[in-house]
Amino acid sequence: MLGHSAEAVKTLWTSNFALSNWLTHWNTTRVNYGQENLEIIKNDDTSFLRVHFPKGSWSPGATERAGLPRGGTQWHSNLLHPELSDVTLVYSIRFPSHFNFVRGGKLPGLYGGKGNAGADTPDGTDGFSARYMWREKGRGILYPFLPDSPYMGTTYELGTPLFYGDNTWHSLAQRLQLNTPGKKDGIITVWYDGKEIFRATNVLFRTVNTLKITGIFFQTFFGGSTADWATPVATHIDFKDFKLIH
């Protein structure tokens, strides 16, 4: 089961978008941007989150400066008490039929500390993040920000294509096993629809033992910081069945 022995698996947290106070359940007191783009859809057997992207939207700051509606959303959910050094995040994602991937965009992943991203390279003590990206034609990458990352993050290729505009739910999972401080022995593993598709070893997440995995960095938008990443049409991505296991 995603690299954990059956007797060791413990579910730490699961999402429930059926709750009226679902953001509280995510331990999220504030959405950084994009709350207007969030829609909960309830069917007979499930509830899921639909995130909207208005036509012409890309990186939220750049879109706002251009006087256009921002697309997507972002928040950090501090869900692990106590924080841990070995956690797997699982969720399901669905791209609508004929989704135009353009140049790419961001997808949620685990984070620790302050969840460094953008131009904020971690120093080994302050944080890290492990978001995904979709790229052109559905190519998939893991996009972690680590102490030894180059400027603007590390890129791990996951597959071409990995994501499909097929209006079908697919499972995405990542396991972070943090390194021992003073050693470069961390591991990142990724599964897609239950199949292991990627593993990185000798990963450096931290230089101090106090830095651990905090929770979920929920971020999704088209971009990229320039307008050639923008979606040419109004579109959406669906998310459900978030789970943290140990």
Contacts in CASP RR format, 6 or more apart in sequence:
PFRMAT RR
TARGET T0000
AUTHOR 0000-0000-0000
METHOD contacts of the structure
MODEL  1
MLGHSAEAVKTLWTSNFALSNWLTHWNTTRVNYGQENLEIIKNDDTSFLR
VHFPKGSWSPGATERAGLPRGGTQWHSNLLHPELSDVTLVYSIRFPSHFN
FVRGGKLPGLYGGKGNAGADTPDGTDGFSARYMWREKGRGILYPFLPDSP
YMGTTYELGTPLFYGDNTWHSLAQRLQLNTPGKKDGIITVWYDGKEIFRA
TNVLFRTVNTLKITGIFFQTFFGGSTADWATPVATHIDFKDFKLIH
1 9 0 8 1.000
2 88 0 8 1.000
2 90 0 8 1.000
2 173 0 8 1.000
2 175 0 8 1.000
2 189 0 8 1.000
2 191 0 8 1.000
2 194 0 8 1.000
2 245 0 8 1.000
3 175 0 8 1.000
3 189 0 8 1.000
4 88 0 8 1.000
4 175 0 8 1.000
4 245 0 8 1.000
4 246 0 8 1.000
8 246 0 8 1.000
9 245 0 8 1.000
9 246 0 8 1.000
10 245 0 8 1.000
10 246 0 8 1.000
11 243 0 8 1.000
11 244 0 8 1.000
11 245 0 8 1.000
12 79 0 8 1.000
12 80 0 8 1.000
12 84 0 8 1.000
12 87 0 8 1.000
12 244 0 8 1.000
12 245 0 8 1.000
12 246 0 8 1.000
13 79 0 8 1.000
13 80 0 8 1.000
13 243 0 8 1.000
13 244 0 8 1.000
14 241 0 8 1.000
14 242 0 8 1.000
14 243 0 8 1.000
14 244 0 8 1.000
15 22 0 8 1.000
15 25 0 8 1.000
15 26 0 8 1.000
15 91 0 8 1.000
15 240 0 8 1.000
15 241 0 8 1.000
15 242 0 8 1.000
15 243 0 8 1.000
16 22 0 8 1.000
16 25 0 8 1.000
16 47 0 8 1.000
17 40 0 8 1.000
17 42 0 8 1.000
17 47 0 8 1.000
17 48 0 8 1.000
17 49 0 8 1.000
17 240 0 8 1.000
18 42 0 8 1.000
18 47 0 8 1.000
19 25 0 8 1.000
22 40 0 8 1.000
23 31 0 8 1.000
23 75 0 8 1.000
26 75 0 8 1.000
26 77 0 8 1.000
26 79 0 8 1.000
26 216 0 8 1.000
26 218 0 8 1.000
27 77 0 8 1.000
27 78 0 8 1.000
27 79 0 8 1.000
28 75 0 8 1.000
28 76 0 8 1.000
28 77 0 8 1.000
30 75 0 8 1.000
31 38 0 8 1.000
31 73 0 8 1.000
31 74 0 8 1.000
31 75 0 8 1.000
32 73 0 8 1.000
32 74 0 8 1.000
32 75 0 8 1.000
32 76 0 8 1.000
33 60 0 8 1.000
33 70 0 8 1.000
33 72 0 8 1.000
33 73 0 8 1.000
33 74 0 8 1.000
34 60 0 8 1.000
34 70 0 8 1.000
34 71 0 8 1.000
34 72 0 8 1.000
34 73 0 8 1.000
34 74 0 8 1.000
35 73 0 8 1.000
37 51 0 8 1.000
37 52 0 8 1.000
37 53 0 8 1.000
37 54 0 8 1.000
37 70 0 8 1.000
37 71 0 8 1.000
37 72 0 8 1.000
37 73 0 8 1.000
38 49 0 8 1.000
38 50 0 8 1.000
38 51 0 8 1.000
38 52 0 8 1.000
38 73 0 8 1.000
39 49 0 8 1.000
39 50 0 8 1.000
39 51 0 8 1.000
39 52 0 8 1.000
39 236 0 8 1.000
40 47 0 8 1.000
40 48 0 8 1.000
40 49 0 8 1.000
40 50 0 8 1.000
41 47 0 8 1.000
41 48 0 8 1.000
41 49 0 8 1.000
41 50 0 8 1.000
41 238 0 8 1.000
46 240 0 8 1.000
47 240 0 8 1.000
48 94 0 8 1.000
48 238 0 8 1.000
48 239 0 8 1.000
48 240 0 8 1.000
49 238 0 8 1.000
49 239 0 8 1.000
49 240 0 8 1.000
50 236 0 8 1.000
50 237 0 8 1.000
50 238 0 8 1.000
50 239 0 8 1.000
51 72 0 8 1.000
51 73 0 8 1.000
51 220 0 8 1.000
51 236 0 8 1.000
51 237 0 8 1.000
51 238 0 8 1.000
51 239 0 8 1.000
52 71 0 8 1.000
52 72 0 8 1.000
52 234 0 8 1.000
52 235 0 8 1.000
52 236 0 8 1.000
53 71 0 8 1.000
53 72 0 8 1.000
53 221 0 8 1.000
53 222 0 8 1.000
53 231 0 8 1.000
53 234 0 8 1.000
53 235 0 8 1.000
53 236 0 8 1.000
53 237 0 8 1.000
54 68 0 8 1.000
54 69 0 8 1.000
54 70 0 8 1.000
54 71 0 8 1.000
54 231 0 8 1.000
54 234 0 8 1.000
55 231 0 8 1.000
55 232 0 8 1.000
55 233 0 8 1.000
55 234 0 8 1.000
56 63 0 8 1.000
56 68 0 8 1.000
56 227 0 8 1.000
56 230 0 8 1.000
56 231 0 8 1.000
56 232 0 8 1.000
57 63 0 8 1.000
57 68 0 8 1.000
57 69 0 8 1.000
57 70 0 8 1.000
57 71 0 8 1.000
57 72 0 8 1.000
57 221 0 8 1.000
57 222 0 8 1.000
57 230 0 8 1.000
57 231 0 8 1.000
58 221 0 8 1.000
58 222 0 8 1.000
58 223 0 8 1.000
58 224 0 8 1.000
58 225 0 8 1.000
58 226 0 8 1.000
58 227 0 8 1.000
58 229 0 8 1.000
58 230 0 8 1.000
58 231 0 8 1.000
59 221 0 8 1.000
59 222 0 8 1.000
59 223 0 8 1.000
59 224 0 8 1.000
59 225 0 8 1.000
59 226 0 8 1.000
59 229 0 8 1.000
60 70 0 8 1.000
60 71 0 8 1.000
60 72 0 8 1.000
60 74 0 8 1.000
60 221 0 8 1.000
61 70 0 8 1.000
62 225 0 8 1.000
62 226 0 8 1.000
62 227 0 8 1.000
63 69 0 8 1.000
63 70 0 8 1.000
63 71 0 8 1.000
63 230 0 8 1.000
64 70 0 8 1.000
66 227 0 8 1.000
70 221 0 8 1.000
71 221 0 8 1.000
71 222 0 8 1.000
72 220 0 8 1.000
72 221 0 8 1.000
73 218 0 8 1.000
73 219 0 8 1.000
73 220 0 8 1.000
73 221 0 8 1.000
74 218 0 8 1.000
74 219 0 8 1.000
74 220 0 8 1.000
74 221 0 8 1.000
75 218 0 8 1.000
75 219 0 8 1.000
76 111 0 8 1.000
76 115 0 8 1.000
76 214 0 8 1.000
76 215 0 8 1.000
76 216 0 8 1.000
76 217 0 8 1.000
76 218 0 8 1.000
77 215 0 8 1.000
77 216 0 8 1.000
77 218 0 8 1.000
78 214 0 8 1.000
78 215 0 8 1.000
79 214 0 8 1.000
79 215 0 8 1.000
79 216 0 8 1.000
79 244 0 8 1.000
80 87 0 8 1.000
80 212 0 8 1.000
80 213 0 8 1.000
80 214 0 8 1.000
80 215 0 8 1.000
80 244 0 8 1.000
82 212 0 8 1.000
83 112 0 8 1.000
83 212 0 8 1.000
83 213 0 8 1.000
83 214 0 8 1.000
84 212 0 8 1.000
84 213 0 8 1.000
84 246 0 8 1.000
85 177 0 8 1.000
85 178 0 8 1.000
85 212 0 8 1.000
85 213 0 8 1.000
86 175 0 8 1.000
86 176 0 8 1.000
86 177 0 8 1.000
86 178 0 8 1.000
86 213 0 8 1.000
86 246 0 8 1.000
87 110 0 8 1.000
87 175 0 8 1.000
87 176 0 8 1.000
87 213 0 8 1.000
87 215 0 8 1.000
87 244 0 8 1.000
87 245 0 8 1.000
87 246 0 8 1.000
88 173 0 8 1.000
88 174 0 8 1.000
88 175 0 8 1.000
88 176 0 8 1.000
88 244 0 8 1.000
88 245 0 8 1.000
88 246 0 8 1.000
89 108 0 8 1.000
89 109 0 8 1.000
89 110 0 8 1.000
89 173 0 8 1.000
89 174 0 8 1.000
89 215 0 8 1.000
89 216 0 8 1.000
89 242 0 8 1.000
89 243 0 8 1.000
89 244 0 8 1.000
90 171 0 8 1.000
90 172 0 8 1.000
90 173 0 8 1.000
90 241 0 8 1.000
90 242 0 8 1.000
90 243 0 8 1.000
90 244 0 8 1.000
90 245 0 8 1.000
91 108 0 8 1.000
91 171 0 8 1.000
91 172 0 8 1.000
91 173 0 8 1.000
91 239 0 8 1.000
91 240 0 8 1.000
91 241 0 8 1.000
91 242 0 8 1.000
91 243 0 8 1.000
92 169 0 8 1.000
92 170 0 8 1.000
92 171 0 8 1.000
92 172 0 8 1.000
92 239 0 8 1.000
92 240 0 8 1.000
92 241 0 8 1.000
93 107 0 8 1.000
93 163 0 8 1.000
93 169 0 8 1.000
93 170 0 8 1.000
93 172 0 8 1.000
93 237 0 8 1.000
93 238 0 8 1.000
93 239 0 8 1.000
94 167 0 8 1.000
94 168 0 8 1.000
94 169 0 8 1.000
94 170 0 8 1.000
94 237 0 8 1.000
94 238 0 8 1.000
94 239 0 8 1.000
95 134 0 8 1.000
95 163 0 8 1.000
95 164 0 8 1.000
95 165 0 8 1.000
95 166 0 8 1.000
95 167 0 8 1.000
95 237 0 8 1.000
96 165 0 8 1.000
96 167 0 8 1.000
96 235 0 8 1.000
96 236 0 8 1.000
96 237 0 8 1.000
96 238 0 8 1.000
97 165 0 8 1.000
97 166 0 8 1.000
97 167 0 8 1.000
98 165 0 8 1.000
99 165 0 8 1.000
99 235 0 8 1.000
99 237 0 8 1.000
100 231 0 8 1.000
100 232 0 8 1.000
100 233 0 8 1.000
100 235 0 8 1.000
101 134 0 8 1.000
101 135 0 8 1.000
101 136 0 8 1.000
101 137 0 8 1.000
101 138 0 8 1.000
101 139 0 8 1.000
101 163 0 8 1.000
102 136 0 8 1.000
102 222 0 8 1.000
102 228 0 8 1.000
102 229 0 8 1.000
102 230 0 8 1.000
102 231 0 8 1.000
102 232 0 8 1.000
103 135 0 8 1.000
103 136 0 8 1.000
103 222 0 8 1.000
103 223 0 8 1.000
103 224 0 8 1.000
103 228 0 8 1.000
103 229 0 8 1.000
104 133 0 8 1.000
104 134 0 8 1.000
104 135 0 8 1.000
104 136 0 8 1.000
104 222 0 8 1.000
104 223 0 8 1.000
104 224 0 8 1.000
104 229 0 8 1.000
105 133 0 8 1.000
105 134 0 8 1.000
105 135 0 8 1.000
105 220 0 8 1.000
105 221 0 8 1.000
105 222 0 8 1.000
105 223 0 8 1.000
105 224 0 8 1.000
105 229 0 8 1.000
106 131 0 8 1.000
106 132 0 8 1.000
106 133 0 8 1.000
106 143 0 8 1.000
106 219 0 8 1.000
106 220 0 8 1.000
106 221 0 8 1.000
106 223 0 8 1.000
107 131 0 8 1.000
107 132 0 8 1.000
107 133 0 8 1.000
107 134 0 8 1.000
107 172 0 8 1.000
107 219 0 8 1.000
107 220 0 8 1.000
108 131 0 8 1.000
108 132 0 8 1.000
108 216 0 8 1.000
108 217 0 8 1.000
108 218 0 8 1.000
108 219 0 8 1.000
108 220 0 8 1.000
108 239 0 8 1.000
109 129 0 8 1.000
109 130 0 8 1.000
109 131 0 8 1.000
109 132 0 8 1.000
109 174 0 8 1.000
109 216 0 8 1.000
109 217 0 8 1.000
109 218 0 8 1.000
110 129 0 8 1.000
110 130 0 8 1.000
110 174 0 8 1.000
110 176 0 8 1.000
110 213 0 8 1.000
110 215 0 8 1.000
110 216 0 8 1.000
110 217 0 8 1.000
111 127 0 8 1.000
111 128 0 8 1.000
111 129 0 8 1.000
111 130 0 8 1.000
111 213 0 8 1.000
111 214 0 8 1.000
111 215 0 8 1.000
111 216 0 8 1.000
111 217 0 8 1.000
112 127 0 8 1.000
112 128 0 8 1.000
112 129 0 8 1.000
112 211 0 8 1.000
112 212 0 8 1.000
112 213 0 8 1.000
112 214 0 8 1.000
112 215 0 8 1.000
113 126 0 8 1.000
113 127 0 8 1.000
113 128 0 8 1.000
113 211 0 8 1.000
113 214 0 8 1.000
114 120 0 8 1.000
114 126 0 8 1.000
114 127 0 8 1.000
115 127 0 8 1.000
115 128 0 8 1.000
115 129 0 8 1.000
115 145 0 8 1.000
115 214 0 8 1.000
115 217 0 8 1.000
116 122 0 8 1.000
116 126 0 8 1.000
116 127 0 8 1.000
116 128 0 8 1.000
116 129 0 8 1.000
116 145 0 8 1.000
117 129 0 8 1.000
117 131 0 8 1.000
117 145 0 8 1.000
117 217 0 8 1.000
117 219 0 8 1.000
118 145 0 8 1.000
118 152 0 8 1.000
118 153 0 8 1.000
119 151 0 8 1.000
119 152 0 8 1.000
120 145 0 8 1.000
121 145 0 8 1.000
121 147 0 8 1.000
121 149 0 8 1.000
121 151 0 8 1.000
121 153 0 8 1.000
122 128 0 8 1.000
122 145 0 8 1.000
122 146 0 8 1.000
122 147 0 8 1.000
122 149 0 8 1.000
123 147 0 8 1.000
123 207 0 8 1.000
124 147 0 8 1.000
124 204 0 8 1.000
124 205 0 8 1.000
124 206 0 8 1.000
124 207 0 8 1.000
124 208 0 8 1.000
124 211 0 8 1.000
125 206 0 8 1.000
125 207 0 8 1.000
125 208 0 8 1.000
125 210 0 8 1.000
125 211 0 8 1.000
126 211 0 8 1.000
127 206 0 8 1.000
127 211 0 8 1.000
128 144 0 8 1.000
128 145 0 8 1.000
128 146 0 8 1.000
128 147 0 8 1.000
128 205 0 8 1.000
128 206 0 8 1.000
128 211 0 8 1.000
129 144 0 8 1.000
129 145 0 8 1.000
129 217 0 8 1.000
130 142 0 8 1.000
130 143 0 8 1.000
130 144 0 8 1.000
130 145 0 8 1.000
130 174 0 8 1.000
130 176 0 8 1.000
130 188 0 8 1.000
130 217 0 8 1.000
131 142 0 8 1.000
131 143 0 8 1.000
131 144 0 8 1.000
131 217 0 8 1.000
131 219 0 8 1.000
132 140 0 8 1.000
132 141 0 8 1.000
132 142 0 8 1.000
132 143 0 8 1.000
132 158 0 8 1.000
132 172 0 8 1.000
132 174 0 8 1.000
133 140 0 8 1.000
133 141 0 8 1.000
133 142 0 8 1.000
133 143 0 8 1.000
134 140 0 8 1.000
134 162 0 8 1.000
134 163 0 8 1.000
135 141 0 8 1.000
137 160 0 8 1.000
137 161 0 8 1.000
138 160 0 8 1.000
138 161 0 8 1.000
138 162 0 8 1.000
138 163 0 8 1.000
138 164 0 8 1.000
139 157 0 8 1.000
139 158 0 8 1.000
139 159 0 8 1.000
139 160 0 8 1.000
139 161 0 8 1.000
139 162 0 8 1.000
139 163 0 8 1.000
140 157 0 8 1.000
140 158 0 8 1.000
140 159 0 8 1.000
140 160 0 8 1.000
140 161 0 8 1.000
140 162 0 8 1.000
140 163 0 8 1.000
141 155 0 8 1.000
141 156 0 8 1.000
141 157 0 8 1.000
141 158 0 8 1.000
142 155 0 8 1.000
142 156 0 8 1.000
142 158 0 8 1.000
142 174 0 8 1.000
142 188 0 8 1.000
142 190 0 8 1.000
142 198 0 8 1.000
142 200 0 8 1.000
143 153 0 8 1.000
143 154 0 8 1.000
143 155 0 8 1.000
143 156 0 8 1.000
144 153 0 8 1.000
144 154 0 8 1.000
144 156 0 8 1.000
144 188 0 8 1.000
145 153 0 8 1.000
145 154 0 8 1.000
146 153 0 8 1.000
146 154 0 8 1.000
146 203 0 8 1.000
146 204 0 8 1.000
146 205 0 8 1.000
147 204 0 8 1.000
147 205 0 8 1.000
147 206 0 8 1.000
147 207 0 8 1.000
148 204 0 8 1.000
156 188 0 8 1.000
156 198 0 8 1.000
156 200 0 8 1.000
158 190 0 8 1.000
158 192 0 8 1.000
158 197 0 8 1.000
158 198 0 8 1.000
159 197 0 8 1.000
162 192 0 8 1.000
162 197 0 8 1.000
163 170 0 8 1.000
164 170 0 8 1.000
169 238 0 8 1.000
169 240 0 8 1.000
170 192 0 8 1.000
170 193 0 8 1.000
171 191 0 8 1.000
171 192 0 8 1.000
171 193 0 8 1.000
171 194 0 8 1.000
171 241 0 8 1.000
172 190 0 8 1.000
172 191 0 8 1.000
172 192 0 8 1.000
173 190 0 8 1.000
173 191 0 8 1.000
173 192 0 8 1.000
173 194 0 8 1.000
174 188 0 8 1.000
174 189 0 8 1.000
174 190 0 8 1.000
174 191 0 8 1.000
175 187 0 8 1.000
175 188 0 8 1.000
175 189 0 8 1.000
175 190 0 8 1.000
176 187 0 8 1.000
176 188 0 8 1.000
176 205 0 8 1.000
176 213 0 8 1.000
177 186 0 8 1.000
177 187 0 8 1.000
177 188 0 8 1.000
177 189 0 8 1.000
178 186 0 8 1.000
178 205 0 8 1.000
178 206 0 8 1.000
178 211 0 8 1.000
178 212 0 8 1.000
178 213 0 8 1.000
179 185 0 8 1.000
179 186 0 8 1.000
179 203 0 8 1.000
179 204 0 8 1.000
179 205 0 8 1.000
179 206 0 8 1.000
180 186 0 8 1.000
181 206 0 8 1.000
181 207 0 8 1.000
181 208 0 8 1.000
181 209 0 8 1.000
182 207 0 8 1.000
184 202 0 8 1.000
184 203 0 8 1.000
184 204 0 8 1.000
185 201 0 8 1.000
185 202 0 8 1.000
185 203 0 8 1.000
186 201 0 8 1.000
186 202 0 8 1.000
186 203 0 8 1.000
186 204 0 8 1.000
186 205 0 8 1.000
187 199 0 8 1.000
187 200 0 8 1.000
187 201 0 8 1.000
187 203 0 8 1.000
188 198 0 8 1.000
188 199 0 8 1.000
188 200 0 8 1.000
188 203 0 8 1.000
189 196 0 8 1.000
189 198 0 8 1.000
189 199 0 8 1.000
189 200 0 8 1.000
190 196 0 8 1.000
190 197 0 8 1.000
190 198 0 8 1.000
190 199 0 8 1.000
191 197 0 8 1.000
205 211 0 8 1.000
215 244 0 8 1.000
216 242 0 8 1.000
216 244 0 8 1.000
220 237 0 8 1.000
222 229 0 8 1.000
222 230 0 8 1.000
222 231 0 8 1.000
223 229 0 8 1.000
223 230 0 8 1.000
END
